[in-house]
Amino acid sequence: MYRLVSVLVIVLLAWCGWPLSAAAALPPAQAGHDILDLQSWNPREDGIAALSGPWELYWNRLLEPGDFAEGPLEDALSVSIPAQWQSYAAEGLALPNFGYATYRMKLRLSGETAKQPLGLYVHNVASAYRLWINGELIGGNGTVGSDGSRMIPRTYPRTYFIVPRPGDNELVIQVSNFVQRTGGIWESIELGDAGQIASLHRDRVMVWTFLAGSLLLMAVFSVFLYLFRKKELAALWFGLICLATCLRSSLLGESFSYVLFPGLSWEWGVKLEYLSEIATIVGIAAFVNKQYPHEARWRFFRLFGIALAGFGLVVLSTPASVYTQAMVPYILLLLLPVFLYVMYVYIRAAVNRRTGSRVNMIGFIGFFASVIHEIMYYTGFVPYGGLVSFGLLFFLLTQLLNLSLMFTRAVTRSERLTLELDQVIQSQEETIRRRTSSLQELNAKLEQGNRELSRIEQTRSALLAEVHHDLSTPITSIKGFSKAIMTDVISKEEAPLYAGRIYERSQLLEKLIDSVVELSQLQTGEVQFEFVDIPLMPFLRQLSHRYEAEASARRLTLVWEEPQLPLPAAKELRARIDLFRFERVFANLIANAVKYTPAEGIIRVWAEFQPGGDPDDGLAVIHVTDNGIGIPESELPHIFKRRYQVPGVQHAPAGSGLGLAICTAIMARHDGEIGVSSEVGQGSDFFITLPVKVRTAEAGQPRFDEGGNHGHEHTAD
């Protein structure tokens, strides 16, 4: 029954939430440099279009259509929406979210489209705006001003109906924000057939009204439960949660509270939104404690209550421009800890097989998932939000289910006792079998856990052994030289020489530690790579020229051989790489070639392209070839292992033996490989493979062949 009801609730919420995410379908629009071409768009067939851009943005200027009589002004930024102001940059600096600006767009419609009325759906704009279409002021929200004292904030979705003209149409929007952390047009603007826009608005209002009404009914039901049975404090807390969520839902989404109560100011609306959320969080924690008192930790609840009450006082005593800036600390320090605490209580209750704990946990997991989605929405990772209220409704419905089942169970318990007794007698054998099966499963899990513990212990021992092996040699040398100096075994004349050796061993020790840490982080994925898409051949040419001086200092010649690639005209190879770490691989190969190539030798850097199954894909193979001492064939399978060094070859004292292992890990993160072919006395050819794309050469792309500013510290290993 639990599963059946849970599935029905999920289906219900999916139906209610559909209009939230299915509002905008992109038409086949083409954007130019200064105009959005919608001539091929048919509103009734193609659906609703999102006017994402291009938009002209004039920062700290409140302009009207007449100011554009002669076309765009010179100081315009080309932007797209939805986006906060801080995601735009002017002169290399990010814009603040406090300020004012003017947006302007020109869109081109066909004559057929212009014959029918269209609707414009403007979502929340932070925090006040005025809208002109084709020079006519058609509406807005709040009062736009150039400072906080001149503007009146007002944010809720609005629809406008217009009759466009064939050809070019102009939209001008003035926006100002001095009251909250989010500034600009940070939700989409949608254009469609007037009937479609009206239906979309109606559907969204119906969804949010249904949500608020359902929560209000649940609150009334819970209060009556408490009045009929005063011992059920959980029902009272449940009613508080429903009432607070109902209030918050009326302020979000379509924000119909502002329509029903025009005198409600934006400032107090935001305060009520935050306070209702705080009340909801406190109510959830208290409700869970009353549900499962044996699993509850009351000292945590008291701590949460004090902290949330303190934040509530901050909300009441400060303007929105202050407390909205604390959203991230509020989420991390207050919201998430309470949610984790509630999850902890539900998990313990489920483990202890408390009544209704599984349904409660399922409901809370759905609610928690909606909260995480909302956090991702406000931080820009997902394009739409507003699911928290629906997630909470899902959670509350599961709680309502449990409360209803509890009272129903109390009425029917006496009737079931006799039947249950017979069933227990008849099912003894089945019970024993299930318990035996549970014990066997538990035993299997314990064995698996023991195996996992053994593996972890082996990994820990291996890591300690490797660290001890890597560090013992330089530490022993440092201790020996230091003791010899301290005991006067070494004369004062020789002391500087041995002090220099101590310094060299210290440098080796430092490099060993850095290399071990870097390799471990690469293997565990802790290192964050910053991949960029670049033309590959100019980048390789620039790297080769950069290291020519290093080879010349050793009386060697470093040659870049320009490849003859089998590519069509105006095509080039492009690759996604981390510039710094790829150069580390390249520098290591060059350094090794310089080290093991005699004076007057030649080091060649060349590349080839191996086409793949798709004509636009393939592999670039980059070679670093020298005519040095070479590597025995029997040693080739081992040289990329940690700390491996070719026997019989003199190695640099500062080498850690980890360089090629680090290079291997870096190339693995690039979906590439590193290899070598060599012959003793003839030299070595180290090569790396890298996935590439065949693309049309772009004008104005970075000129890597003219040098770069990437540092290239390296050490041969």
C-alpha positions as CSV (number, residue, x, y, z in Angstrom):
1,M,0.0,0.0,0.0
2,Y,2.9,2.4,0.8
3,R,4.4,1.8,-2.6
4,L,1.0,2.3,-4.4
5,V,0.2,5.5,-2.7
6,S,3.8,6.8,-3.2
7,V,3.5,6.1,-6.9
8,L,0.2,7.9,-7.1
9,V,1.6,10.9,-5.3
10,I,4.6,11.1,-7.7
11,V,2.3,10.9,-10.7
12,L,0.1,13.7,-9.2
13,L,3.1,15.9,-8.6
14,A,4.5,15.3,-12.1
15,W,1.2,16.4,-13.6
16,C,1.1,19.5,-11.4
17,G,4.7,20.4,-12.2
18,W,4.4,19.9,-16.0
19,P,3.4,23.5,-16.9
20,L,6.5,24.8,-14.9
21,S,9.0,23.2,-17.2
22,A,7.2,22.8,-20.5
23,A,6.5,26.5,-21.1
24,A,9.0,27.5,-23.8
25,A,9.8,25.7,-27.0
26,L,12.5,27.3,-29.1
27,P,11.6,28.1,-32.7
28,P,14.0,27.9,-35.6
29,A,15.3,31.4,-35.0
30,Q,18.5,32.9,-36.4
31,A,20.4,35.5,-34.4
32,G,22.5,38.1,-36.2
33,H,24.9,40.6,-34.6
34,D,22.1,43.1,-33.8
35,I,18.7,41.4,-34.6
36,L,16.8,38.2,-33.8
37,D,15.4,36.9,-37.1
38,L,12.0,35.1,-36.5
39,Q,10.7,35.4,-40.0
40,S,10.5,31.6,-40.3
41,W,8.8,31.2,-37.0
42,N,5.1,30.4,-36.9
43,P,3.7,30.9,-33.4
44,R,0.8,28.4,-33.7
45,E,2.9,25.6,-35.2
46,D,6.4,26.2,-33.6
47,G,5.2,27.1,-30.2
48,I,6.5,29.7,-27.8
49,A,9.9,31.3,-28.4
50,A,12.3,32.3,-25.7
51,L,13.8,35.8,-26.5
52,S,17.3,34.9,-25.3
53,G,19.2,37.3,-27.5
54,P,21.1,39.0,-28.8
55,W,20.2,42.0,-26.5
56,E,22.0,45.3,-26.3
57,L,22.8,46.3,-22.7
58,Y,23.6,49.9,-21.7
59,W,25.0,49.8,-18.2
60,N,24.1,52.6,-15.8
61,R,21.9,54.3,-18.4
62,L,18.1,54.6,-18.4
63,L,17.3,55.1,-22.1
64,E,14.0,55.3,-23.9
65,P,13.1,54.3,-27.5
66,G,13.7,57.9,-28.7
67,D,17.3,57.6,-27.7
68,F,17.8,54.9,-30.4
69,A,16.3,56.9,-33.3
70,E,19.6,56.7,-35.1
71,G,20.4,53.1,-34.2
72,P,22.4,51.4,-31.4
73,L,24.7,53.5,-29.3
74,E,28.4,52.9,-29.2
75,D,28.8,51.7,-25.6
76,A,26.4,48.7,-25.9
77,L,27.3,45.3,-24.6
78,S,25.9,42.3,-26.5
79,V,24.3,39.9,-24.0
80,S,21.9,37.1,-23.7
81,I,19.2,36.4,-21.1
82,P,18.3,34.9,-18.7
83,A,21.4,36.0,-16.7
84,Q,22.3,38.1,-13.7
85,W,24.3,41.3,-14.2
86,Q,27.3,39.9,-12.5
87,S,27.7,37.3,-15.2
88,Y,28.4,40.1,-17.7
89,A,31.7,41.9,-18.0
90,A,32.6,45.4,-19.2
91,E,36.2,46.3,-19.9
92,G,37.3,43.0,-18.3
93,L,35.4,43.5,-15.0
94,A,32.2,41.8,-13.9
95,L,29.2,44.1,-13.5
96,P,27.7,44.4,-10.0
97,N,24.2,43.2,-9.3
98,F,23.3,46.6,-7.8
99,G,22.7,49.3,-10.4
100,Y,20.5,50.1,-13.4
101,A,20.6,49.4,-17.1
102,T,18.7,49.4,-20.4
103,Y,18.1,46.4,-22.6
104,R,17.2,46.7,-26.2
105,M,16.4,44.0,-28.8
106,K,15.3,44.1,-32.4
107,L,13.4,41.1,-33.8
108,R,12.2,40.6,-37.3
109,L,8.8,39.0,-37.9
110,S,7.2,37.8,-41.1
111,G,4.1,39.6,-42.5
112,E,2.0,36.5,-41.7
113,T,3.1,36.4,-38.1
114,A,2.4,40.1,-37.7
115,K,-1.2,39.7,-38.7
116,Q,-2.1,38.0,-35.4
117,P,-1.9,39.3,-31.8
118,L,1.0,38.0,-29.8
119,G,1.6,37.6,-26.1
120,L,4.7,38.4,-24.1
121,Y,5.3,36.5,-20.9
122,V,7.8,38.4,-18.7
123,H,9.0,36.4,-15.7
124,N,10.6,37.9,-12.6
125,V,12.9,40.9,-13.3
126,A,15.1,42.1,-10.4
127,S,13.8,44.3,-9.1
128,A,11.8,46.9,-11.2
129,Y,11.4,47.4,-14.9
130,R,9.6,49.4,-17.7
131,L,8.8,47.9,-21.1
132,W,8.4,49.6,-24.5
133,I,7.5,47.8,-27.7
134,N,7.9,49.7,-30.9
135,G,8.2,53.0,-29.0
136,E,5.0,52.5,-27.0
137,L,5.2,52.0,-23.2
138,I,3.1,48.9,-22.5
139,G,3.8,48.3,-18.9
140,G,6.2,47.4,-16.2
141,N,6.6,46.4,-12.6
142,G,7.5,48.7,-9.7
143,T,9.3,52.0,-10.3
144,V,12.6,52.2,-12.0
145,G,15.2,54.6,-10.5
146,S,18.9,55.4,-10.7
147,D,19.4,54.9,-7.0
148,G,17.7,53.0,-4.1
149,S,15.7,56.0,-3.0
150,R,14.1,56.5,-6.4
151,M,13.1,53.0,-7.2
152,I,10.2,50.9,-5.9
153,P,10.8,47.1,-6.3
154,R,8.1,44.8,-7.6
155,T,8.8,41.3,-8.9
156,Y,6.2,38.9,-10.2
157,P,5.4,37.4,-13.7
158,R,3.2,39.5,-16.0
159,T,1.8,39.0,-19.5
160,Y,1.3,41.6,-22.2
161,F,-0.6,41.3,-25.4
162,I,0.6,43.2,-28.5
163,V,0.0,43.6,-32.2
164,P,3.4,43.6,-33.9
165,R,4.3,45.0,-37.2
166,P,5.8,43.2,-40.2
167,G,9.6,43.4,-40.4
168,D,11.6,44.9,-37.5
169,N,10.2,45.3,-34.0
170,E,11.9,46.9,-31.1
171,L,11.9,46.0,-27.4
172,V,13.3,48.4,-24.8
173,I,13.4,47.5,-21.1
174,Q,14.7,49.7,-18.3
175,V,15.8,47.7,-15.2
176,S,17.0,48.8,-11.8
177,N,18.0,46.9,-8.7
178,F,19.3,48.2,-5.4
179,V,17.4,45.9,-3.0
180,Q,18.5,42.3,-3.4
181,R,21.4,40.0,-4.4
182,T,20.1,39.2,-7.8
183,G,20.0,41.9,-10.5
184,G,18.9,42.0,-14.1
185,I,16.6,39.8,-16.3
186,W,17.5,36.5,-14.6
187,E,14.4,34.6,-15.9
188,S,13.3,34.1,-19.4
189,I,11.1,36.3,-21.6
190,E,8.7,34.3,-23.8
191,L,6.9,35.3,-27.0
192,G,4.1,33.4,-28.5
193,D,0.6,33.4,-29.8
194,A,-1.7,35.4,-27.6
195,G,-3.9,32.4,-26.9
196,Q,-0.9,30.3,-26.1
197,I,0.6,32.8,-23.7
198,A,-2.8,33.3,-22.0
199,S,-3.2,29.5,-21.6
200,L,0.4,29.2,-20.2
201,H,-0.3,31.9,-17.7
202,R,-3.6,30.3,-16.7
203,D,-2.1,26.9,-16.3
204,R,0.7,28.2,-14.1
205,V,-1.7,30.1,-11.9
206,M,-3.9,27.0,-11.6
207,V,-0.9,24.9,-10.6
208,W,0.3,27.3,-7.9
209,T,-3.3,27.9,-6.7
210,F,-3.8,24.1,-6.4
211,L,-0.6,23.8,-4.5
212,A,-1.4,26.6,-2.0
213,G,-5.0,25.4,-1.6
214,S,-3.9,21.8,-1.0
215,L,-1.4,23.0,1.7
216,L,-4.1,25.1,3.3
217,L,-6.5,22.2,3.5
218,M,-3.8,20.0,5.0
219,A,-3.1,22.7,7.6
220,V,-6.8,22.9,8.6
221,F,-7.0,19.1,8.7
222,S,-3.9,18.8,11.0
223,V,-5.2,21.5,13.4
224,F,-8.5,19.6,13.8
225,L,-6.6,16.4,14.5
226,Y,-4.7,18.2,17.3
227,L,-7.8,19.7,18.7
228,F,-9.5,16.3,18.9
229,R,-6.4,14.7,20.5
230,K,-4.2,17.2,22.3
231,K,-1.4,14.6,22.8
232,E,-0.7,14.6,19.1
233,L,1.8,17.5,19.0
234,A,3.2,16.1,15.8
235,A,-0.1,17.0,14.1
236,L,0.2,20.6,15.3
237,W,3.7,20.9,14.0
238,F,2.5,19.4,10.8
239,G,-0.2,22.0,10.4
240,L,2.4,24.8,11.0
241,I,4.6,23.3,8.2
242,C,1.6,23.3,5.9
243,L,0.5,26.8,6.7
244,A,4.1,28.3,6.3
245,T,4.5,26.4,3.0
246,C,1.2,27.7,1.8
247,L,2.2,31.3,2.6
248,R,5.6,30.8,0.8
249,S,4.0,29.2,-2.2
250,S,1.7,32.2,-2.6
251,L,4.7,34.4,-2.8
252,L,6.6,32.3,-5.3
253,G,5.9,31.1,-8.8
254,E,3.1,33.3,-10.2
255,S,3.3,35.3,-6.9
256,F,-0.5,35.8,-6.8
257,S,-0.3,37.2,-3.3
258,Y,0.9,40.5,-4.8
259,V,-2.1,40.5,-7.1
260,L,-4.6,39.6,-4.4
261,F,-3.0,42.2,-2.0
262,P,-1.7,45.1,-4.0
263,G,-0.8,46.9,-0.8
264,L,1.8,44.3,0.1
265,S,5.2,45.8,-0.4
266,W,8.0,43.9,-2.1
267,E,10.2,44.3,1.0
268,W,7.7,42.7,3.3
269,G,6.9,40.0,0.7
270,V,10.5,38.9,0.7
271,K,10.6,39.0,4.5
272,L,7.5,36.8,4.6
273,E,9.1,34.4,2.1
274,Y,12.2,34.0,4.2
275,L,10.3,33.9,7.5
276,S,7.9,31.2,6.2
277,E,10.9,29.2,5.0
278,I,12.5,29.5,8.5
279,A,9.2,28.4,10.1
280,T,9.0,25.5,7.7
281,I,12.5,24.3,8.6
282,V,11.9,24.6,12.4
283,G,8.5,22.9,12.0
284,I,10.1,20.0,10.1
285,A,12.7,19.4,12.7
286,A,10.2,19.6,15.5
287,F,7.8,17.4,13.7
288,V,10.4,14.7,13.1
289,N,11.4,14.8,16.8
290,K,7.8,14.2,17.8
291,Q,7.4,11.4,15.3
292,Y,10.5,9.5,16.4
293,P,11.5,10.8,19.9
294,H,13.8,7.8,20.5
295,E,15.9,8.6,17.5
296,A,15.8,12.4,18.0
297,R,18.7,14.5,19.3
298,W,17.1,17.4,21.1
299,R,20.3,19.3,21.7
300,F,20.7,19.6,18.0
301,F,17.1,20.9,17.6
302,R,17.7,23.5,20.3
303,L,20.9,24.6,18.5
304,F,19.0,24.8,15.1
305,G,16.1,26.7,16.7
306,I,18.4,29.3,18.2
307,A,20.4,29.8,15.0
308,L,17.3,30.0,12.8
309,A,15.6,32.4,15.2
310,G,18.7,34.6,15.1
311,F,18.6,34.7,11.3
312,G,14.9,35.5,11.5
313,L,15.7,38.5,13.6
314,V,18.2,39.6,11.0
315,V,15.5,39.3,8.3
316,L,13.1,41.4,10.3
317,S,15.6,44.1,11.3
318,T,17.5,44.6,8.0
319,P,16.5,45.4,4.4
320,A,16.5,42.7,1.7
321,S,19.7,44.1,0.3
322,V,21.5,42.9,3.5
323,Y,20.0,39.5,4.4
324,T,19.6,38.2,0.8
325,Q,23.4,38.4,0.5
326,A,23.6,35.8,3.2
327,M,21.8,33.1,1.1
328,V,24.9,30.9,0.6
329,P,25.9,30.9,4.3
330,Y,22.2,30.4,5.2
331,I,22.0,27.3,3.0
332,L,25.3,25.8,4.1
333,L,25.2,26.6,7.8
334,L,21.5,26.4,8.6
335,L,19.4,24.8,5.9
336,L,21.6,21.8,4.9
337,P,22.5,20.9,8.6
338,V,18.8,20.7,9.5
339,F,18.0,18.6,6.4
340,L,20.9,16.2,7.2
341,Y,19.7,16.0,10.8
342,V,16.1,15.1,9.6
343,M,17.6,12.5,7.2
344,Y,19.6,11.1,10.0
345,V,16.5,10.7,12.2
346,Y,14.5,9.0,9.4
347,I,17.4,6.6,8.5
348,R,17.7,5.6,12.2
349,A,13.9,5.2,12.4
350,A,14.0,3.1,9.2
351,V,16.8,0.9,10.6
352,N,14.8,0.5,13.8
353,R,11.7,-0.3,11.8
354,R,9.5,2.5,13.2
355,T,6.0,2.8,12.0
356,G,5.8,4.7,8.7
357,S,9.5,5.4,8.6
358,R,10.0,4.1,5.1
359,V,7.2,6.3,3.6
360,N,8.5,9.3,5.6
361,M,12.0,8.7,4.3
362,I,10.8,8.4,0.7
363,G,8.9,11.6,1.0
364,F,11.8,13.5,2.6
365,I,14.2,12.3,-0.1
366,G,11.9,13.7,-2.7
367,F,11.7,17.0,-0.8
368,F,15.5,17.1,-0.3
369,A,16.1,16.5,-4.0
370,S,13.8,19.4,-4.9
371,V,15.8,21.6,-2.4
372,I,19.1,20.6,-4.1
373,H,17.5,21.4,-7.5
374,E,16.5,24.8,-6.2
375,I,20.0,25.5,-4.9
376,M,21.4,24.6,-8.3
377,Y,18.8,26.9,-10.0
378,Y,19.7,29.9,-7.9
379,T,23.4,29.3,-8.6
380,G,22.9,29.0,-12.3
381,F,23.4,25.2,-12.9
382,V,19.8,24.4,-14.1
383,P,17.5,26.6,-16.2
384,Y,14.3,26.5,-14.2
385,G,13.3,26.3,-10.5
386,G,10.3,26.5,-8.3
387,L,10.1,22.8,-7.4
388,V,10.7,23.2,-3.7
389,S,7.0,23.8,-2.9
390,F,6.1,20.7,-4.9
391,G,8.7,18.6,-3.2
392,L,7.5,19.8,0.1
393,L,3.9,19.0,-0.9
394,F,5.1,15.5,-1.8
395,F,6.7,15.2,1.6
396,L,3.7,16.5,3.4
397,L,1.4,14.1,1.6
398,T,3.4,11.2,2.8
399,Q,3.1,12.5,6.3
400,L,-0.6,13.0,5.9
401,L,-0.8,9.5,4.7
402,N,1.0,8.3,7.8
403,L,-1.3,10.3,10.1
404,S,-4.4,9.0,8.4
405,L,-3.1,5.4,8.5
406,M,-2.3,5.8,12.2
407,F,-5.8,6.7,13.1
408,T,-7.3,4.2,10.8
409,R,-5.1,1.5,12.2
410,A,-6.2,2.3,15.8
411,V,-9.8,1.7,14.8
412,T,-9.3,-1.6,13.0
413,R,-6.5,-3.0,15.2
414,S,-8.9,-5.0,17.4
415,E,-10.5,-6.6,14.3
416,R,-7.2,-7.7,13.0
417,L,-5.7,-9.2,16.2
418,T,-7.4,-12.6,15.8
419,L,-6.6,-12.8,12.1
420,E,-3.0,-11.8,12.7
421,L,-2.6,-14.4,15.4
422,D,-3.8,-17.1,13.0
423,Q,-1.5,-15.8,10.3
424,V,1.5,-15.7,12.7
425,I,0.9,-19.4,13.7
426,Q,0.7,-20.4,10.0
427,S,3.7,-18.3,9.0
428,Q,6.2,-19.5,11.6
429,E,8.0,-21.6,9.0
430,E,8.1,-18.8,6.5
431,T,9.2,-16.3,9.3
432,I,12.1,-18.7,10.2
433,R,13.0,-18.9,6.5
434,R,13.0,-15.2,6.1
435,R,15.1,-14.6,9.2
436,T,17.5,-17.3,8.1
437,S,17.7,-15.5,4.7
438,S,18.2,-12.2,6.5
439,L,21.0,-13.6,8.6
440,Q,22.7,-15.1,5.5
441,E,22.4,-11.8,3.7
442,L,23.9,-10.0,6.8
443,N,26.7,-12.6,7.0
444,A,27.4,-12.0,3.3
445,K,27.5,-8.3,3.9
446,L,29.8,-8.7,6.8
447,E,32.1,-10.8,4.8
448,Q,32.1,-8.2,2.0
449,G,32.8,-5.6,4.6
450,N,35.7,-7.5,6.0
451,R,37.1,-7.9,2.5
452,E,36.7,-4.2,1.9
453,L,38.5,-3.4,5.2
454,S,41.3,-5.7,4.2
455,R,41.6,-4.0,0.8
456,I,41.7,-0.6,2.5
457,E,44.3,-1.8,5.0
458,Q,46.4,-3.1,2.1
459,T,46.1,0.2,0.2
460,R,47.1,2.1,3.4
461,S,50.1,-0.2,3.9
462,A,51.2,0.1,0.3
463,L,50.9,3.9,0.5
464,L,53.0,4.0,3.7
465,A,55.6,1.7,2.1
466,E,55.8,3.9,-1.0
467,V,56.2,7.1,1.0
468,H,58.8,5.5,3.2
469,H,60.7,4.2,0.2
470,D,60.5,7.6,-1.6
471,L,61.6,9.6,1.4
472,S,64.1,7.4,3.2
473,T,67.1,7.9,0.9
474,P,67.2,11.7,0.9
475,I,66.4,11.8,4.7
476,T,69.3,9.4,5.4
477,S,71.7,11.5,3.4
478,I,70.6,14.7,5.1
479,K,71.0,13.1,8.6
480,G,74.4,11.7,7.7
481,F,75.8,14.9,6.4
482,S,74.3,16.9,9.2
483,K,75.7,14.6,11.9
484,A,79.2,14.7,10.2
485,I,79.1,18.5,10.4
486,M,77.9,18.5,14.0
487,T,80.6,16.0,15.2
488,D,83.4,17.8,13.4
489,V,84.1,14.7,11.2
490,I,84.0,17.2,8.3
491,S,86.4,20.1,8.6
492,K,85.4,23.7,8.4
493,E,86.9,24.0,4.9
494,E,84.7,21.1,3.7
495,A,81.6,22.2,5.5
496,P,80.2,24.4,2.7
497,L,80.6,21.6,0.3
498,Y,78.5,19.2,2.5
499,A,76.1,22.0,3.3
500,G,75.5,22.3,-0.4
501,R,74.8,18.5,-0.6
502,I,72.4,18.8,2.3
503,Y,70.6,21.6,0.3
504,E,70.5,19.4,-2.8
505,R,69.0,16.5,-0.8
506,S,66.5,18.9,0.7
507,Q,65.5,20.0,-2.8
508,L,65.1,16.3,-3.8
509,L,63.0,15.6,-0.7
510,E,60.8,18.6,-1.5
511,K,60.4,17.4,-5.1
512,L,59.6,13.9,-4.0
513,I,56.9,15.1,-1.7
514,D,55.4,17.4,-4.4
515,S,55.6,14.6,-7.0
516,V,54.0,12.0,-4.7
517,V,51.2,14.4,-3.7
518,E,50.6,15.5,-7.3
519,L,50.5,11.9,-8.7
520,S,48.2,10.8,-5.9
521,Q,45.8,13.7,-6.6
522,L,45.9,13.0,-10.3
523,Q,45.0,9.3,-9.8
524,T,42.2,10.1,-7.4
525,G,40.8,12.9,-9.5
526,E,41.3,15.6,-6.9
527,V,43.1,17.9,-9.4
528,Q,40.7,20.2,-11.3
529,F,41.6,20.5,-15.0
530,E,40.8,23.7,-16.9
531,F,40.2,22.5,-20.5
532,V,40.0,24.9,-23.4
533,D,39.4,24.4,-27.1
534,I,42.4,25.6,-29.1
535,P,44.0,25.1,-32.6
536,L,46.6,22.4,-31.9
537,M,49.3,23.0,-34.5
538,P,50.0,26.7,-33.6
539,F,50.1,25.7,-29.9
540,L,52.6,22.9,-30.5
541,R,54.7,25.2,-32.7
542,Q,54.8,27.8,-30.0
543,L,55.8,25.3,-27.4
544,S,58.7,24.0,-29.5
545,H,60.0,27.5,-30.1
546,R,59.8,28.2,-26.4
547,Y,62.2,25.4,-25.5
548,E,64.8,26.0,-28.2
549,A,66.9,28.1,-25.8
550,E,67.0,25.2,-23.3
551,A,68.3,22.8,-25.9
552,S,70.8,25.3,-27.2
553,A,72.3,25.7,-23.7
554,R,73.2,22.1,-23.9
555,R,74.6,22.4,-27.4
556,L,71.6,20.6,-28.9
557,T,69.3,21.6,-31.7
558,L,65.6,21.5,-31.2
559,V,63.7,21.4,-34.5
560,W,59.9,21.8,-35.0
561,E,59.0,20.0,-38.3
562,E,55.9,21.6,-39.8
563,P,53.5,18.7,-40.6
564,Q,51.7,18.2,-43.9
565,L,48.3,17.3,-42.7
566,P,45.7,15.6,-45.0
567,L,43.1,18.2,-44.3
568,P,40.8,20.1,-46.7
569,A,41.5,23.8,-47.3
570,A,40.6,26.2,-44.5
571,K,40.4,23.3,-42.0
572,E,42.5,22.8,-38.8
573,L,42.9,20.4,-35.9
574,R,41.4,21.6,-32.6
575,A,41.8,19.9,-29.3
576,R,40.5,20.3,-25.7
577,I,43.4,20.5,-23.4
578,D,44.6,22.0,-20.1
579,L,47.3,24.3,-21.2
580,F,49.4,24.2,-18.1
581,R,49.3,20.5,-17.5
582,F,49.8,19.6,-21.2
583,E,52.8,21.8,-21.2
584,R,54.1,19.9,-18.2
585,V,54.0,16.7,-20.2
586,F,55.7,18.4,-23.2
587,A,58.4,19.9,-21.0
588,N,59.1,16.6,-19.3
589,L,59.6,14.9,-22.7
590,I,61.8,17.7,-23.9
591,A,63.9,17.7,-20.7
592,N,64.4,13.9,-20.9
593,A,65.5,14.2,-24.5
594,V,67.9,17.0,-23.7
595,K,69.3,15.0,-20.8
596,Y,70.0,11.8,-22.7
597,T,71.2,13.3,-26.0
598,P,74.9,14.0,-26.4
599,A,76.2,17.4,-27.4
600,E,75.6,18.4,-31.1
601,G,72.6,16.1,-31.1
602,I,69.2,16.9,-32.7
603,I,65.7,16.8,-31.0
604,R,62.8,16.7,-33.5
605,V,59.2,17.7,-32.6
606,W,56.7,16.6,-35.2
607,A,53.1,15.6,-35.4
608,E,50.8,13.5,-37.5
609,F,47.0,13.0,-37.9
610,Q,45.2,9.7,-37.9
611,P,41.6,10.1,-39.1
612,G,38.9,8.2,-37.3
613,G,35.6,6.6,-38.4
614,D,34.0,10.1,-38.4
615,P,35.7,12.4,-40.9
616,D,35.5,15.2,-38.3
617,D,37.3,13.2,-35.6
618,G,40.6,11.6,-35.2
619,L,43.8,11.3,-33.3
620,A,46.8,13.7,-33.3
621,V,50.1,11.9,-32.5
622,I,52.8,14.2,-31.2
623,H,56.4,13.0,-31.3
624,V,59.5,14.1,-29.5
625,T,62.4,12.2,-31.2
626,D,66.1,12.4,-30.3
627,N,69.3,10.7,-31.4
628,G,70.5,10.0,-27.9
629,I,71.6,6.9,-26.0
630,G,68.3,5.1,-26.4
631,I,66.5,2.6,-24.1
632,P,66.8,-1.2,-24.2
633,E,63.8,-2.9,-25.6
634,S,63.3,-5.0,-22.5
635,E,63.0,-1.8,-20.4
636,L,60.3,-0.1,-22.5
637,P,57.3,-1.7,-20.8
638,H,58.5,-0.4,-17.4
639,I,59.7,3.2,-17.9
640,F,56.2,4.7,-17.2
641,K,56.0,3.0,-13.8
642,R,56.4,4.9,-10.5
643,R,60.1,5.3,-9.5
644,Y,61.3,3.1,-12.3
645,Q,64.7,4.0,-13.8
646,V,66.6,2.3,-16.6
647,P,69.4,0.1,-15.1
648,G,72.9,1.1,-16.0
649,V,72.0,4.7,-17.0
650,Q,73.2,7.6,-14.9
651,H,70.3,9.6,-13.6
652,A,70.1,13.2,-12.3
653,P,70.3,13.3,-8.5
654,A,67.3,15.6,-8.4
655,G,65.0,13.2,-10.3
656,S,62.1,11.7,-8.5
657,G,61.4,8.9,-10.9
658,L,57.7,10.0,-11.0
659,G,57.8,12.3,-14.0
660,L,56.6,9.9,-16.7
661,A,54.1,8.4,-14.3
662,I,52.7,11.9,-13.8
663,C,52.7,12.5,-17.6
664,T,50.7,9.2,-18.0
665,A,48.1,10.3,-15.5
666,I,47.8,13.8,-17.1
667,M,47.3,12.3,-20.6
668,A,44.7,9.8,-19.2
669,R,42.6,12.9,-18.1
670,H,42.9,14.2,-21.7
671,D,41.6,10.8,-23.0
672,G,45.0,10.3,-24.6
673,E,48.0,8.0,-24.2
674,I,51.8,8.3,-23.9
675,G,54.2,5.7,-25.4
676,V,57.8,5.3,-26.6
677,S,59.8,3.4,-29.2
678,S,63.5,3.3,-28.9
679,E,66.7,1.5,-30.0
680,V,70.0,1.5,-28.0
681,G,72.5,3.9,-29.5
682,Q,70.0,5.3,-32.1
683,G,67.8,7.4,-29.9
684,S,64.2,7.4,-28.6
685,D,60.8,8.5,-29.9
686,F,58.3,9.5,-27.2
687,F,54.9,10.1,-28.5
688,I,51.5,11.2,-27.1
689,T,48.1,10.7,-28.7
690,L,45.3,13.2,-28.3
691,P,41.7,13.2,-29.6
692,V,41.1,16.1,-32.0
693,K,38.3,17.6,-34.1
694,V,38.6,18.8,-37.7
695,R,37.0,22.2,-37.7
696,T,37.0,25.3,-39.9
697,A,39.7,27.7,-39.0
698,E,38.3,30.7,-37.0
699,A,39.3,34.2,-37.7
700,G,40.8,36.2,-34.8
701,Q,41.7,33.1,-32.8
702,P,44.7,33.2,-30.4
703,R,48.1,33.2,-32.1
704,F,50.0,30.6,-30.1
705,D,52.9,30.7,-32.5
706,E,53.7,34.2,-31.3
707,G,54.4,33.0,-27.8
708,G,52.4,32.6,-24.6
709,N,52.5,33.6,-21.0
710,H,52.3,30.1,-19.5
711,G,55.1,29.3,-17.1
712,H,57.1,26.2,-17.9
713,E,59.0,25.1,-14.8
714,H,59.8,21.4,-15.2
715,T,62.3,18.8,-14.1
716,A,63.3,15.7,-16.0
717,D,62.4,12.4,-14.3
